[in-house]
């Protein structure tokens, strides 16, 4: 075991805040941006930075339960998260049984493919990838569950939590611009610090003379996955009138960084997602939301003209670079890499059919996009569980907003829901599986806030009916059978 430079800072800071759950959540959101780094290395395995505060947060919640703490919305949380828990159970069983059951009879794309033979399929067998992928899923699900339970308590600083996420977005933007300066002007860039995870294959990519940015992530597509969520979150917050952490500024910077990544996934996600968010703002005839939406987009367009116009005049060669990126994006469907990725998705469907709908075991198949990968690894059952989870969240959201339309947790639920939609959309286009700890933390926060909103009227009724002088202990200030 070896501690990295990032771990030297992150581990003591996490231990310092081990009994401050809000700080741990903020630190998890911040450290999640360093996805290609590691806090600790164990041979060829690197512990991702976000797992350090994430594990301490899980331990904190478990210790609270051991001391007798109970949370008011835990029943609602467990019902909402039931599909995810069942998926985890199936993932463990399938990874244990199915690779041996179908060994040699089904061909799969391994978790760590040969870079010289990208897209090649190999006979199915049990590998270390089955173990690591199950562990990642288990950690993510447990973190989402404990975060959801915690957020159901009273007096949660919702804005501080989402501010941590947006601050992480600013860090990513700054690192992307820093890397851009490094690639163009040779300025020093902390490559070894940001890409220290031995489990990731880090490559420097470019379109001809146009460098592709990836920031603290392993590849440009991963950067685009993260920033797609940040951009949609910022746009939705801006439309709803929130001014937390200057969402308009972060929206503009996020869009620019996605363009610098030249990721087709990110560009398509924003081209589709941003108009959809604007369309949703018009539902219900909210005139003020529409004005804010068009004002936001107008400011972005004017800013783009004012900034990019002079650049094209001073550097006419930039026009050729833009043309290269546009051409590469529009002809993506004719490229060899696209054909290879499409063949991986086709192979995932064939593996599903060959396994009679059971899948080949969690972690056995690395696809190009989310749905084929989910079907190949989790079978039909996995897709049904994810669909059930999404439908359950939609129903819980409708019920919660009717019960508590002015709840202060709306900012967290709205922002993180928009962010998850952006990341989910990017994964549908080009993401073998969603393993980001930040995504599952956002999921847990949304479930927890919606659960709290749905039971808030009942809790207020119980308080008003309580006997005079009866003490109500709040979570974090004392222990009782139920935290308010």
C-alpha positions in Angstrom: 0.0 0.0 0.0 1.3 3.4 -0.9 -0.2 6.8 -0.2 -0.2 9.3 -3.0 0.4 13.1 -2.9 -3.3 13.7 -3.2 -3.9 11.2 -0.4 -1.5 13.0 1.9 -3.9 16.0 1.9 -7.2 14.2 1.5 -6.9 11.5 4.2 -6.1 13.8 7.1 -8.8 16.2 6.0 -11.3 13.4 5.9 -10.3 12.2 9.3 -10.6 15.7 10.7 -14.2 15.9 9.5 -15.1 12.3 10.4 -17.8 13.5 12.7 -19.1 16.3 10.4 -21.3 14.5 7.9 -22.0 17.7 5.8 -18.3 18.3 5.4 -17.8 14.7 4.3 -20.5 15.0 1.7 -19.0 18.3 0.4 -15.5 16.7 0.4 -16.8 13.7 -1.5 -18.3 15.9 -4.2 -15.1 17.9 -4.5 -12.7 14.9 -4.5 -14.9 13.1 -7.0 -13.6 15.4 -9.8 -10.2 13.8 -9.4 -11.5 10.6 -11.0 -8.3 9.5 -12.6 -6.2 10.0 -9.5 -5.9 7.8 -6.4 -5.6 8.4 -2.7 -4.0 5.0 -2.0 -2.6 2.4 -4.3 -2.6 -1.3 -3.8 -0.4 -2.7 -6.6 -2.4 -2.2 -9.8 -5.5 -1.0 -7.9 -6.0 2.7 -6.9 -8.5 3.9 -4.3 -10.4 6.7 -5.9 -10.2 9.9 -3.8 -14.0 10.3 -3.3 -14.1 6.9 -1.6 -12.1 8.2 1.4 -14.8 10.7 2.7 -17.4 8.3 1.3 -16.3 5.4 3.5 -16.1 7.7 6.5 -19.6 9.0 5.9 -20.9 5.4 5.7 -19.2 4.6 8.9 -20.6 7.7 10.6 -24.2 6.7 9.6 -23.7 3.1 10.8 -22.3 4.3 14.1 -25.3 6.6 14.5 -27.6 3.6 14.1 -25.5 1.6 16.6 -26.0 4.4 19.1 -29.8 4.4 18.7 -30.4 7.1 16.1 -33.3 6.7 13.8 -34.3 9.0 10.9 -37.8 10.1 10.1 -37.9 9.2 6.4 -35.9 6.0 6.4 -39.0 3.9 5.4 -39.7 6.0 2.4 -36.0 5.9 1.5 -35.8 2.1 1.6 -38.9 1.8 -0.6 -37.5 4.2 -3.1 -34.1 2.6 -3.2 -35.4 -1.0 -3.2 -34.8 -1.5 -7.0 -31.2 -0.4 -6.5 -30.7 -2.8 -3.6 -32.2 -5.7 -5.5 -29.9 -4.9 -8.4 -26.9 -5.1 -6.1 -28.1 -8.5 -4.8 -28.4 -9.7 -8.4 -25.0 -8.3 -9.3 -23.3 -10.2 -6.5 -25.1 -13.5 -7.3 -24.5 -13.1 -11.1 -20.8 -12.3 -10.7 -20.4 -15.3 -8.6 -22.3 -17.9 -10.7 -22.8 -16.8 -14.3 -19.1 -16.5 -15.5 -18.5 -20.1 -14.5 -21.9 -21.2 -15.8 -21.3 -19.8 -19.3 -17.5 -20.0 -19.3 -16.1 -20.5 -22.8 -19.6 -20.6 -24.4 -20.1 -16.8 -24.7 -17.7 -14.2 -26.0 -17.4 -10.9 -24.1 -15.5 -7.6 -24.1 -13.2 -7.6 -21.0 -13.0 -4.8 -18.5 -9.4 -4.1 -19.5 -9.2 -4.7 -23.2 -6.0 -5.0 -25.1 -5.4 -1.4 -26.6 -4.0 -3.0 -29.7 -7.1 -5.1 -30.2 -9.9 -2.7 -29.2 -13.3 -4.2 -29.8 -12.0 -7.8 -29.8 -14.1 -10.4 -27.9 -12.7 -13.1 -25.7 -14.3 -16.2 -24.1 -16.1 -15.6 -20.9 -14.4 -16.4 -17.7 -14.4 -15.2 -14.1 -11.9 -12.3 -13.7 -10.8 -9.7 -11.2 -13.1 -7.3 -13.0 -16.1 -9.2 -11.6 -14.9 -8.5 -8.1 -13.9 -4.8 -8.6 -17.1 -3.9 -10.4 -19.3 -5.5 -7.7 -17.3 -3.7 -5.1 -17.8 -0.4 -6.9 -21.5 -1.0 -7.2 -21.8 -2.0 -3.5 -19.9 1.1 -2.4 -22.0 3.4 -4.6 -25.3 1.9 -3.5 -24.4 2.0 0.2 -23.2 5.6 -0.1 -26.4 6.6 -1.9 -28.6 4.8 0.7 -26.8 6.4 3.7 -26.8 9.8 2.1 -30.5 9.5 1.5 -31.2 8.5 5.1 -29.1 11.3 6.4 -30.8 14.0 4.3 -34.2 13.1 5.7 -33.3 14.7 9.0 -34.2 18.3 9.8 -32.1 21.4 9.4 -29.9 20.0 6.6 -27.9 22.8 4.9 -29.1 22.0 1.4 -27.4 25.0 -0.3 -24.0 24.1 1.3 -24.2 20.6 -0.2 -25.0 21.7 -3.7 -22.4 24.5 -3.4 -19.8 21.8 -2.9 -20.8 20.2 -6.2 -20.7 23.5 -8.1 -17.3 24.4 -6.5 -16.1 21.1 -7.9 -17.3 22.2 -11.3 -15.2 25.4 -11.0 -12.2 23.2 -10.1 -12.7 21.1 -13.2 -13.0 24.2 -15.4 -9.8 25.7 -14.0 -7.9 22.4 -14.6 -9.2 22.2 -18.2 -8.0 25.7 -19.0 -4.7 24.9 -17.2 -4.3 21.8 -19.3 -5.2 23.8 -22.5 -2.4 26.2 -21.7 0.0 23.3 -21.1 -0.9 21.7 -24.5 -0.5 24.9 -26.4 2.2 26.8 -24.5 4.1 24.1 -22.5 3.1 25.5 -19.1 3.7 23.1 -16.3 0.6 20.9 -15.5 0.3 18.5 -12.6 -0.2 15.4 -14.8 1.3 12.9 -12.3 -0.9 14.1 -9.5 -4.1 14.1 -11.5 -3.6 10.9 -13.3 -2.0 8.7 -10.6 -4.5 5.8 -10.6 -2.8 2.7 -12.0 -6.2 1.2 -12.8 -6.8 3.7 -15.6 -5.2 3.9 -19.0 -4.5 7.5 -19.6 -3.8 8.7 -23.1 -3.2 12.1 -24.7 -5.6 12.6 -27.6 -6.0 15.1 -30.4 -7.8 15.8 -33.7 -4.9 16.5 -36.0 -3.4 19.7 -34.6 -6.4 20.3 -32.2 -5.6 18.9 -28.7 -8.5 17.2 -26.8 -8.9 18.2 -23.2 -9.7 15.7 -20.4 -8.8 17.7 -17.3 -8.6 15.5 -14.1 -10.5 12.7 -15.9 -9.1 9.6 -17.7 -10.4 10.7 -21.2 -12.4 13.5 -22.9 -15.6 11.5 -22.8 -15.4 11.2 -19.0 -14.8 15.0 -18.7 -17.9 15.6 -20.9 -19.9 13.1 -18.8 -19.2 15.2 -15.7 -19.6 18.6 -17.2 -22.9 17.7 -19.0 -24.3 17.2 -15.5 -22.8 20.5 -14.3 -24.2 22.4 -17.3 -27.8 21.2 -16.9 -27.7 21.7 -13.2 -26.6 25.3 -13.6 -29.1 26.1 -16.3 -32.0 24.7 -14.2 -30.9 26.6 -11.1 -30.6 29.8 -13.2 -34.1 29.3 -14.6 -35.5 28.7 -11.2 -34.0 32.0 -9.9 -31.2 30.6 -7.7 -28.0 32.6 -7.7 -25.9 30.2 -5.7 -22.3 30.1 -6.8 -23.1 32.1 -10.0 -24.7 29.4 -12.0 -24.7 31.4 -15.2 -21.0 31.8 -15.2 -20.4 28.1 -14.5 -22.8 27.2 -17.2 -20.9 29.2 -19.8 -17.5 27.8 -18.6 -18.8 24.3 -18.6 -20.1 24.5 -22.2 -16.8 26.0 -23.3 -14.9 23.1 -21.6 -17.1 20.5 -23.3 -16.2 22.1 -26.6 -12.5 22.0 -25.7 -12.9 18.3 -25.0 -14.2 17.9 -28.6 -16.2 14.9 -27.1 -19.1 14.0 -29.4 -20.9 12.6 -26.4 -20.7 15.9 -24.5 -21.6 18.0 -27.5 -24.7 15.8 -28.4 -25.8 15.7 -24.8 -25.7 19.5 -24.5 -27.3 20.1 -28.0 -30.2 17.8 -26.9 -30.3 18.6 -23.2 -30.2 22.3 -23.1 -33.2 22.8 -25.3 -35.1 20.1 -23.3 -34.4 22.0 -20.1 -35.6 25.2 -21.7 -38.7 23.4 -22.9 -39.4 22.1 -19.4 -39.2 25.6 -18.1 -42.1 26.6 -20.3 -44.4 23.8 -18.9 -47.1 25.3 -16.8 -46.9 28.7 -18.3 -44.4 30.1 -15.7 -43.7 33.5 -17.4 -40.9 34.4 -15.0 -39.1 31.1 -15.6 -39.3 31.6 -19.4 -37.9 35.2 -19.0 -35.0 33.9 -16.9 -34.3 31.1 -19.4 -34.1 33.3 -22.4 -32.2 35.9 -20.5 -29.6 33.2 -19.5 -29.2 31.9 -23.1 -29.1 35.5 -24.5 -26.3 36.4 -22.1 -24.4 33.2 -23.2 -24.7 34.0 -26.9 -23.6 37.6 -26.4 -20.7 36.6 -24.3 -19.7 34.0 -26.9 -19.7 36.6 -29.7 -17.8 39.2 -27.6 -15.1 36.6 -26.6 -14.8 34.4 -29.7 -15.2 37.2 -32.3 -11.9 39.0 -31.5 -10.1 35.7 -31.2 -11.0 34.6 -34.7 -9.9 38.0 -36.0 -6.5 37.8 -34.2 -6.0 34.1 -34.8 -7.5 33.2 -38.2 -6.0 29.7 -37.9 -8.6 29.0 -35.2 -11.2 28.7 -37.9 -9.4 25.7 -39.4 -9.3 24.1 -36.0 -13.0 24.6 -35.4 -13.6 23.2 -38.9 -11.6 20.1 -38.0 -13.6 19.5 -34.8 -16.9 20.1 -36.5 -16.0 17.7 -39.4 -14.8 15.0 -37.0 -18.0 15.3 -35.0 -20.3 15.2 -38.0 -18.5 12.2 -39.5 -18.2 10.3 -36.2 -20.6 7.6 -37.5 -18.2 6.8 -40.3 -15.1 6.4 -38.2 -13.4 3.1 -37.3 -13.8 3.8 -33.6 -17.5 4.3 -33.9 -17.8 1.0 -35.8 -15.7 -0.8 -33.1 -17.9 0.7 -30.3 -21.1 -0.3 -32.2 -19.8 -3.8 -32.5 -19.2 -3.9 -28.7 -22.9 -2.9 -28.1 -24.0 -5.5 -30.7 -21.9 -8.1 -28.9 -23.5 -7.2 -25.6 -27.0 -7.9 -27.0 -25.7 -11.2 -28.4 -24.3 -12.1 -25.0 -27.7 -11.3 -23.5 -29.5 -13.6 -25.9 -26.9 -16.4 -25.5 -27.5 -16.3 -21.7 -31.3 -16.5 -22.0 -31.7 -13.0 -20.6 -29.7 -13.7 -17.4 -26.6 -11.7 -18.5 -23.0 -12.9 -18.3 -22.3 -11.7 -14.7 -21.7 -8.3 -13.3 -18.4 -6.9 -14.5 -17.9 -9.4 -17.3 -18.7 -7.2 -20.2 -17.5 -3.7 -21.0 -19.8 -2.2 -23.6 -19.7 1.2 -25.3 -23.0 2.6 -24.0 -25.2 2.1 -20.9 -28.2 0.1 -22.0 -26.3 -2.7 -23.8 -23.8 -2.8 -20.9 -26.6 -3.1 -18.3 -28.3 -5.8 -20.3 -25.1 -7.8 -20.8 -24.0 -7.6 -17.2 -27.3 -7.5 -15.3 -29.6 -9.2 -17.8 -33.2 -8.2 -18.3 -33.6 -8.1 -14.5 -31.0 -5.2 -14.3 -32.9 -3.1 -16.9 -36.2 -3.7 -15.1 -34.7 -2.6 -11.8 -33.3 0.6 -13.3 -36.6 1.4 -15.0 -38.4 0.7 -11.7 -36.1 3.1 -9.9 -36.6 5.9 -12.4 -40.4 5.4 -12.3 -40.4 5.3 -8.5 -38.4 8.6 -8.3 -40.8 10.3 -10.7 -43.8 9.3 -8.5 -42.0 10.2 -5.3 -41.1 13.6 -6.8 -44.7 14.4 -7.8 -46.0 13.4 -4.3 -43.2 15.4 -2.5 -43.8 18.6 -4.5 -47.6 18.5 -3.7 -46.9 17.9 0.0 -44.2 20.6 0.4 -44.2 23.0 -2.6 -42.0 25.6 -0.8 -39.6 23.3 1.0 -36.0 24.7 1.2 -34.7 21.4 -0.1 -36.1 22.1 -3.5 -32.8 23.7 -4.6 -30.9 20.4 -3.9 -33.6 18.2 -5.5 -33.9 20.4 -8.6 -30.2 20.9 -9.1 -29.1 17.3 -8.6 -32.0 15.9 -10.6 -31.0 18.1 -13.6 -27.3 17.0 -13.1 -28.2 13.3 -13.0 -30.3 13.7 -16.2 -27.3 15.2 -18.0 -25.0 12.4 -16.8 -27.5 9.7 -17.6 -28.0 11.1 -21.1 -24.3 11.1 -21.7 -24.0 7.5 -20.5 -26.8 6.5 -22.8 -24.7 7.7 -25.7 -21.3 6.5 -24.6 -20.9 5.1 -21.2 -20.3 1.4 -20.4 -21.6 1.9 -16.8 -22.2 4.7 -14.3 -19.6 4.2 -11.6 -19.2 7.8 -10.5 -19.5 8.2 -6.7 -20.7 11.7 -7.2 -23.7 10.5 -9.3 -24.8 8.1 -6.6 -24.4 10.7 -3.9 -26.6 13.0 -5.9 -29.1 10.2 -6.3 -29.1 9.7 -2.5 -29.6 13.4 -1.8 -32.5 13.6 -4.2 -34.2 10.6 -2.7 -33.6 11.9 0.8 -34.9 15.4 0.1 -38.0 14.0 -1.7 -38.7 11.6 1.2 -38.4 14.5 3.7 -40.7 16.7 1.6 -43.3 13.9 1.4 -43.5 13.4 5.1 -43.0 17.0 6.2 -46.8 17.7 6.7 -47.1 14.6 8.9 -44.1 15.6 11.0 -45.5 19.1 11.4 -48.8 17.7 12.5 -47.1 15.4 15.1 -45.2 18.4 16.5 -48.2 20.5 16.9 -50.1 17.7 18.6 -47.2 16.9 21.1 -47.7 17.5 24.7 -46.4 20.8 26.2 -42.8 20.5 27.4 -42.1 17.4 25.4 -38.6 17.6 24.0 -37.8 17.0 20.4 -34.2 16.0 19.8 -32.7 16.8 16.5 -30.3 14.6 14.6 -26.7 15.6 15.4 -27.6 17.2 18.7 -28.7 14.1 20.6 -30.1 10.6 20.3 -33.6 9.5 20.3 -35.8 6.8 18.6 -36.4 9.3 15.7 -34.4 12.3 14.6 -36.6 15.2 13.5 
